Structure formats: C-alpha cells, structure tokens
Amino acid sequence: MTTVPEPAATPPAAGTSLVRSVLTSPRGAIAVAFLVLLVLACVLAPLIAPYDPLAQHLSAVRAGPSGDYWLGTDSLGRDLLSRLLHGGRSSLLGVLEAVVAQLVVAVPCGLFAGYRGGAFDRITMRVAEVVMSVPVIIILLAVLSIFDRSMTSAMIAFGVLGSAGLMRVVRGAALAAREELYVTAAELMGLSRLQVVVRHVLPRCRGVIVVQASLFAAVTLGVQTGLTFLSLGPPPPAPTWGGMVADAASVFNQDAWMLVPPGVTIALTVLAFGVLGDVVRDANAEKQAAAPRARRRRHTAPATGATPREDVLLSVRDLSVATDGEHPLALIDGVGFDIEAGETVGLVGESGSGKTMTARAVMGLLPRNCRIASGAVVFDGKPIHGLDQRAFRELRGRRIAMISQEPMAALDPSFRIGSLVAEVVRAVDDLKGAALRARVVELLRMVEIPDPEGVARRFPHQISGGMAQRVAIAMALAGRPELLIADEPTTALDVTVQAEILDLLRSLQRENHMAILLVTHNWGVVADLCTKVVVMYAGQVVETASAADIFSRPAHPYTRALLQSSPENTPLGERIRAIPGTVPSPHEWPTGCRFASRCDLARPECTEGAIPVEALSGDRISRCIRIDALLGEEVSR
Ligand SMILES: Nc1ncnc2c1ncn2[C@@H]1O[C@H](COP(=O)(O)OP(=O)(O)OP(=O)(O)O)[C@@H](O)[C@H]1O
C-alpha cells in the first residue's frame, strides 16, 4: 500500500541540477566563465592592474594599444586597462547592491503573498503596482542629490524600485507551488508556514528568481553606466565605466579607439547577464515540463494523484470550495477523481457531504457566496477551473450539461415544451424554421417521449414529473455533451418512472458514448448504472473504487455503513440500520477523521491528525487508517 500524498516527496527544482544544466549549455558556460573572470579581474585590480588608474603618462596621451599600454591610454595618458579594471569594481558593486536589494524585498514578499493569499497578497500587489508606476529616474536623481552622489544609495533605491516586478513573478510561482502535493503533505505534517515556504515553496521558485535577477543585473549595469556617464556618480578622476565612455565620447571625432575598451566591456557584460538569464529560463522550463510527466507516471494508479490527468475526460484534483468573505469556510476540501470518456461515475454520500458543491464547481456554477479556493478541474486536457463565465458558457450546454433533481423547476411554465427545447437548440446549433422544429422533435424522440410533436405543444404543467425529466434530459442533450452531470435525477420521481429514466440514461450513454457523473444517495441507482463510485463525506472523498469493489468489499467504514443503511440491503421486515449521528457541518469538521465520531472502528489515533489518502490496488483509494481492521472484519464475516 502506498500513501498519498507522499510526505517525503521532494520539490522538482533542485538547485544543483539547475546549475549543471546551465554549465553544460555552451552559452551558459561561456556567460558564466566571462562573468567569473570579469569579477575576479576587477576584485584583484589593485594587484593585477599594470598602472595606478589615476597616474597620467603625458608622453603617451591617447596612445593606441601597445606592449606598454595593452588597451591604450586616454586624453590624460591614463592606462585604459587599469581604469577599466578599477572602474569595474564600482560598476559591479553597484549591480550587486541593486540585485541584493531587489531580492531582499521581492523574494519574501512575493513568496508569502503567493503562498498565503488573502489580505497580505492584495496589499502587497497593490503596493507593487504603485511602485511600478513610479518614475525611476526622478527617484534616482533625488537620491543622488540627497545622499551626496552616493552610488550605493542610488543602486539600493533602484533595487527596491525594481523589486515590484520580481515580486509579482515570485508570487505567481509561489501560487503554483502552493498547489503541489508535497506542499500539502508538508502542511499536513505540521510544518510551520515559514518552514513550508523556505523548504518547499522557495526551491520551486528558484529558477524564476535567478532569471529575473540576472536580467535585472543587465538593466542595472546599463542604468549605472548611464548615471556615471552623466557624471552623477563618483566625481572625476575616480575611474568608472560610464565616466570612461564620457571621456571617449568627448574626443570621439579625433580618436574613436578610446570608446572600444569600455564600450565592448559594458556590452559583453550586459550580454553575459542576459544570456545567463535566458539559459536559466530554458533550463527551468525544461525542468518544469519534465516534472509533471514524472509525477503523472508515479501517480497513474491512484485516482487522486498530484496532477490532473489529461488522458481522461474530466480530472478533478485537490478541489476545495470555500465561502467568500473575511472568514472563509471550506465546504469541500481536496476533492479529486477522474472520469473517462463514456464512463458513468457515481458520486455518493449523505446529505451535506458536498456532492452538489463538487458538481457545481465542475460546472463553474457555484453559489454567489462561494468560490474555488484551490485545486484544478481539467476537462478534455484543459483546465477549466479558472475560466470566466463567458468562457464557461461556451462549455456548458455544449460539452458539459447538467440535469437536476427538480426538472419541473427548470421548465419555465409560461412557455410550451417545444419552445423551451428550441431555445436551447438555437443556442448551440444555428437552426431555424423547419430544421429547428425537426431537431426539437428528434431530441424529444431520443428521450423516448411518445408523440413528441404533441408534447412539444404542451405547457410544463400539462406533463408528468417523469416526462419533465425526459424533457430536461432532451434539453441537456441538445449540445451533444461529452459529459452529463446528473444531480439526483430520479429522486423526485416514483419508483417505476425512476427505472425508466435510468434505462434512458443508460441507453443514451451507450449510444452517444457520453460520460455521466451521477450524483446520488441511492445505491440501487449506483448498482444499475455506474462503473466507478466516488464516496464523499463531510467535504472529502473518503473512498473511490469500481462499483463491483464497492459492493463486494467496501474499503472505508463510512461506505460500509452507508451500504448497510440502504433499504436495498435491509432484509424484508428488518429495521434499516441507520448510521448513528449526522454528517458534521463544515464549521464542525474535526482535525482527524471526520467520520470517527460515528465509526465503530475508530481508535484515538483516528482523531489525532489529518488522515491521508491510501492508494489500494488498481484505482482504489481510501481515506482510512483502519483499513486493515476493516478488511479483516469483512473477511471474517
Ligand atoms: N451557498 C452556501 N453557502 C454556505 N454553505 C453552503 C452553501 N451551499 C451549501 N452549503 C453547505 O455545503 C455543504 C455541502 O453541501 P452540498 O449541497 O454540496 O451537499 P450534498 O452532499 O450535495 O447534499 P444534498 O444531498 O442534500 O444535496 C453543506 O454543509 C451545506 O450546508
């Protein structure tokens, strides 16, 4: 038995492999080698520079490259190589100061904003937006004048102003990392927020941070050079790269060479930072692309692995829905299941277990006061959980349709049935006149309504409940959906009509190869139609298994109790064995197993901490740490 989530799962972006990927790329290796050599040469300038950078050699003014002056001299006979090496110290130190300032502000704020969300996130992002709209050059000029041309102050200010962009990028990466299984596992293990962020979220963001920092370094070098070019930095004769460009520019018409050493050095340094950023970005993208594949392979067996599956029609992962407002209340929590094309899956549980909320989240039709707090809903390989209502409308009725337990309530009493069905047909097919009428009759015939032309002319109050459900199904079928969500479609109908509707759904599903998510608390309906069953309790999936397994060997005490309390399983003349107690409401959910207070197998350890999902054989999963006792009891019966 494997435990899901795996507490020891490691984050994918290990720093060492990122460094290796960068160094094994020729571009990356050249950029790194250049930057390392440049930094070494500048740091060691007092030792290796051939001359004092301020020493004037008046016998060799504006001399070209020679054995004495490798890169030549300037208008005052100062050695260009020595000035370049000494000037690089302040330029590179400025870059370092700005990048460090940027990282110190942006990384913690971005990480916590993405990971925590809420008010901290909103405030941080608003502040970032304000900072991004500030005119940088004006602030820099002000800082330089206030701090007596201190380049360090200017560079720190530049880094702080530049942190807003990085903060947004880091926040995005942290938001994605928050959904990872290993982050959830770490939280379940009781790690503090700081520990989770530092150990599990930060490593995942390392790639984007390095990319942004190296690109920022390139920009900073440009800005720093610009400021010293304008003599806004250390006053002459202190050597600076910008100052050397300014000196060269003043004599450019007489001697163009003087511009070459500083110009080429600045250009190559900016290029090296840019290339380094590009290479890290590529290496990081490859790593991110490889990571989900690896995770998917590892988790194909359990139905609720870390990442949504793209090879199934509908894949729900770690879906949580909460109420809005200052004190959000989770209503469903970490729900996950898959539906293959053409498959019928039953979503079972007592009233209040979260079945309808799950179905509505899939449809993008949550109550106004609720929202998806986290998780993913992937339909036909594409995430749909973040779609806006307009995009959802393209899906709803066309590719995903829903029928509810109250068909009559869905039929407007002031329109004839034909008109109601036609309205839906027009929305999905551009049909008019005779073709429209023919399609309406065809749909009513598909749901086995006798005399469809006659029924089309009637008003809703003139038809029975069973007929109304058939009409609702006909309307749902108008867009030829690949997935039909049926929320207790037979609850309001009498027994014989129930059987007819179930027969109809089964034949429609077979003929149209349509998948069905059947929300029900009726085991008879499950046995009749479903190939797979997802059992929910108090907002969580507690068991997923094939219908055959569920009935022969339930692997969760709740499933077993639910089966035992079903009228179908109660011998004639005996009282139904109702499960004692009720489903706890969302605000009463206990820390450990939510079923423990009603479970005859519960032990103290069941209430000590969150119960992980156990992957059993095949696609079965169960959220119970007493499985062995449960299955043992089943065998000994
Ligand atoms: N708009 C809402 N705001 C707050 N809580 C809600 C809202 N709608 C439902 N709930 C709560 O969410 C939980 C799950 O409800 P849901 O309707 O999904 O359960 P269910 O299993 O479908 O029950 P039933 O079989 O009765 O439809 C319940 O505790 C319910 O009280």
PDBQT file of the ligand as one rigid body, heavy atoms in Angstrom, charges set to zero:
ROOT
HETATM    1  N1  LIG A 701     -24.307  28.771  -0.551  1.00  0.00    +0.000 N 
HETATM    2  C1  LIG A 701     -23.824  28.123   0.519  1.00  0.00    +0.000 A 
HETATM    3  N2  LIG A 701     -23.186  28.797   1.492  1.00  0.00    +0.000 NA
HETATM    4  C2  LIG A 701     -22.668  28.168   2.573  1.00  0.00    +0.000 A 
HETATM    5  N3  LIG A 701     -22.727  26.826   2.746  1.00  0.00    +0.000 NA
HETATM    6  C3  LIG A 701     -23.339  26.102   1.808  1.00  0.00    +0.000 A 
HETATM    7  C4  LIG A 701     -23.913  26.697   0.638  1.00  0.00    +0.000 A 
HETATM    8  N4  LIG A 701     -24.462  25.712  -0.109  1.00  0.00    +0.000 NA
HETATM    9  C5  LIG A 701     -24.228  24.550   0.544  1.00  0.00    +0.000 A 
HETATM   10  N5  LIG A 701     -23.557  24.782   1.691  1.00  0.00    +0.000 N 
HETATM   11  C6  LIG A 701     -23.064  23.772   2.649  1.00  0.00    +0.000 C 
HETATM   12  O1  LIG A 701     -22.072  22.999   1.982  1.00  0.00    +0.000 OA
HETATM   13  C7  LIG A 701     -22.108  21.649   2.419  1.00  0.00    +0.000 C 
HETATM   14  C8  LIG A 701     -22.182  20.733   1.227  1.00  0.00    +0.000 C 
HETATM   15  O2  LIG A 701     -23.430  20.918   0.590  1.00  0.00    +0.000 OA
HETATM   16  P1  LIG A 701     -23.898  20.093  -0.691  1.00  0.00    +0.000 P 
HETATM   17  O3  LIG A 701     -25.176  20.671  -1.161  1.00  0.00    +0.000 OA
HETATM   18  O4  LIG A 701     -22.792  20.048  -1.669  1.00  0.00    +0.000 OA
HETATM   19  O5  LIG A 701     -24.108  18.659  -0.077  1.00  0.00    +0.000 OA
HETATM   20  P2  LIG A 701     -24.767  17.398  -0.798  1.00  0.00    +0.000 P 
HETATM   21  O6  LIG A 701     -23.931  16.246  -0.449  1.00  0.00    +0.000 OA
HETATM   22  O7  LIG A 701     -24.972  17.675  -2.235  1.00  0.00    +0.000 OA
HETATM   23  O8  LIG A 701     -26.170  17.324  -0.052  1.00  0.00    +0.000 OA
HETATM   24  P3  LIG A 701     -27.634  17.006  -0.705  1.00  0.00    +0.000 P 
HETATM   25  O9  LIG A 701     -27.611  15.548  -0.981  1.00  0.00    +0.000 OA
HETATM   26  O10 LIG A 701     -28.561  17.392   0.416  1.00  0.00    +0.000 OA
HETATM   27  O11 LIG A 701     -27.772  17.873  -1.900  1.00  0.00    +0.000 OA
HETATM   28  C9  LIG A 701     -23.308  21.561   3.339  1.00  0.00    +0.000 C 
HETATM   29  O12 LIG A 701     -22.846  21.583   4.666  1.00  0.00    +0.000 OA
HETATM   30  C10 LIG A 701     -24.127  22.789   3.040  1.00  0.00    +0.000 C 
HETATM   31  O13 LIG A 701     -24.802  23.234   4.181  1.00  0.00    +0.000 OA
ENDROOT
TORSDOF 0
